[in-house]
Amino acid sequence: CRDPSTGFFCYAQGYSTHFFCIASFLWTTTIAFTLHRTVVRHKTDVEDMEAMFHLYVWGTSLVMTVIRSMGNDHRHLGGAWCSSQTGRSKKAYHFITFYVPLWGAILYNGFTYFQVIRMLNNATRMAEGMSDRASDGRPDMKALNRWGYYPLILIGSWTFGTLNVIHDLIEPGHKIFWLSVLHVGTAALMGLFNSIAYGLNSSVRRAISERLDLFCPERLQRWLPANSAKSRSTGQESELVSLKVQDEH
């Protein structure tokens, strides 16, 4: 039987996993750059930079993948079918070509986010000083605050992986089982974190609550946040109706 760690699928899986993982977090830096250029620097030319964004993301991912392959024995490229990497030099290449760009992206996203938020907060305060309608800018701020989840999701997904790789560099012959489990588990949950942060909007929550109304018992529905919010809105509507009735009389 042929050893799968030396076959084509091993190489394909190792290279493609490394390449697309880097591309996934590099795209978040293009979003940060776009927000910063639009909000802070007041530029309107970001739509003309799409080709540059593609060159930056795919080019950087390709360069990092090629550099990593230079430090690897092809049998130890990594992946589900490949043997795990051995030797500090191979692990150092992996750390430099993946975790260094990753934390660079996290720092850039976080720094840019705070600059954008500070700029908008200053603009909101100025608008509140000039107008009595203090809540006009709040919906935009609430929508923008969701973008702050990008660095937090990356931190939550890759902190244990970074610690695990650093530990392997310091003590390559000693594995920590629970740290390895957290490394794999949190990295695999990045898609779930993104779907919760950006996909679980009010429309989705409303649809989920409607489905729960069909299958959940009434006692359980009372403890659900969606139903408590619904009861609050119903109470507010009843108060409005009572006020209208009083006004008519």
N, C-alpha and C positions, 0 to 999 in steps of 0.2 A: 504494500500500500504506500502511496506517495506521501511524503511529509508535507502537510499543508503550509508549514512555516517557510517553505522555500518556493512556493508556487506563485503564479501570477496574481491570484486573488489576495494573497498576503500583501503584495506590493500595492495593488490597487486600493485595498482597504486602508492601509497605512497612510499612503500619500493623500488620498481623497479626504480621509478624516482630518488629518492635520490641515490641509488646504482650506476646507470649508469651515472648520472651527475658527480659524484665524479670520476668514472673511466675515463670519457672522458677527464678531464683535467689532471689526473695523467699520462695518456699515453704521454702527451706532455712533462712531466718531464723525461720520459725514452728517448725520442728523444734528449732532452738537455743533459742528462747524456752520451748518446752515442757519440754525437758530441764532448763534452768536453773530454771524455776518448780517442777518436780517434785523435783529432786535438791537444789538449793541452798536454795530457799525453802520446801520441804516443803509445797507447795500441791497440792491434789487436785481443783481445779476446772477443769483444762485441757479436759476434755471438753465443758464448757459454753461454751467460747470458739470453737467451730468457725465460727459465723456471723461473729464478729469477724475471724477469720483470713481468711475469704473476702472480707470487705469491705476489709481491709487490702491483700491481694495484688491482687485485681482492680481495686480503686479506685485504688491507687497506680500500677499499670500503665497504666490508662486516663488518669490525670492526666499522667503522663510522656509518653505518646504524643500527647496533645492539645497539650502544651507544645511538643513537638518539631515538630508540624505548623505551629505558629504561626511558627516560624523558617524554614520551608522554602517554596520555590517548589514547587508540587505536581508539577511536572515532575521535580523532583530529590528525590523522597522517599526514594529508595534502593531497592535490590533488584536482582534479576538482569536485569529488563527496563528498569529506569529508569536515567537518566543519573546519573553520580556527582555527589555534592554538591560545589559550588564555593563559595568564599567562606568567610572565617573565621567569620562570624556563624552560618552554617548548621552548620558543623562544631562550633562552640562549643555550639550548642543540642543537637547530638547527644551531645557529650561530657557535658554537664550532665545530660541526661535519661536517659542510659544508663550511662556509666562511673562517674559519681559515686554513683548508687545501688548499682551493682555492687560497688565497693570499700567502700562503707559496709556492705553485706551481708557481704563477706569479713572485714572487721575485726570486725564484731559476732559472726559465727560463731566466729572464732578466739578472741576474748576470752572468749566464753561457754564454749567448749570447754575452755579451760585452767582456768576457774573450776570447771566440773563435775568435771574430772579431779582437780584439787587437793582438792576436797571428798571425792571417793571414795577417793583415796589416804590422806587423813587417817583416814577411817572404816575403811579396811582395816588400817592400822597399829594403830588402837585395838583392832580385833577380833583381830589377831594377838597383841597383848599380853595379851588376856584368854582366848585359846584356843590350843591347840597345833596346831589345823588351820589352817595358814597359807594353804592353797590354795583355801579356800571361795569367796573373792570374785574369784578370777582369771578364771573364764569370763565373768562379767558385765563385768569390765574389758576383756577381749578383745573382747567384742561392742561395747562403747561406743567403743573405740578406732577402730572402723571409721567412726564418725560424724566423726572428725577428718579424714577424707578430703574432706569437703564443701569446706572452705576451700581445701585443697590442689588439688582438681580445678578449682575456679573460678580460682585463681591460674594454674595451668598452662594453662587454656583461654583466658584473656583477657589475660595479661600482654603478649603480642606485639601484640594488638589495641589495648591501651591505649597502648603505646609508638608504634604506628603513627599513632593519632589525634593524640597529642601532637605528633609530628613534623609531621603535616599542619597543625596549628595554628601551629607555629613557622615552617615553610617550606611554604606551601601549593602552591607551584609545583614542588616537587622531590619526586618519588616514589622510594622505595627498594623495589626489586623484591622482594628476599629477605624484607624485613620484611612486605610485603604478602602474600606467599605464606604466611609463618608465621602471620600474622594470620588468614587464611581457614582454613588447615589446622588449627591448634590449636582454633579456635572450633568447627569442624565435628566435632572428635574428642571433645567433651565427653560426648556420649552413650556413646561407647565407653569412656571413662574411668569413667563411672558404672557401666556394666555390669560392668567388670572388678572395680571396688572392692566392689560390693554384690551382684552376681549370681554371681561366681565363688567360691561357697562350697564346702564339702567335698563335698556331694552332687553338685554340678556337676562338680567336678574328678574325682570317682570315675567319673561317667558318661563323661567325656571319656577317661579312662584306659582304660575298658572298650572304647570304640570304637577307641582306638589299638591295643589288643591284637589287634584283628581285622585291621588294615590295615598296621601298622608291622612292619618286620623285627625279629627278635630282637636284633640288634646295636644298633639304634636305641632299642629299649625300655630297654636298660640305662642309657642316658644321661638318661632322662626322670625328672624329680623325683617324679612320682606312683609310678613303678615302684620307685625307690629307697626311697621311704617304705613301699611295700608290702613290699619285701624286708626292711626293718627290722622292720616289724610281724610278718612271718613268722618272723624270727629270734627276736623276743621271745616269740612263741607257742611256738616250739620249746624255748626256755629254760625256760618255765613248765612245759611237758610233762615235760622232764627232771627238774625239781625235784620235780614230783608223783610221778614214778616213784621217785626217791630216797627221798622221804618214805614211800612205801608199803613200800619195802624196809626 
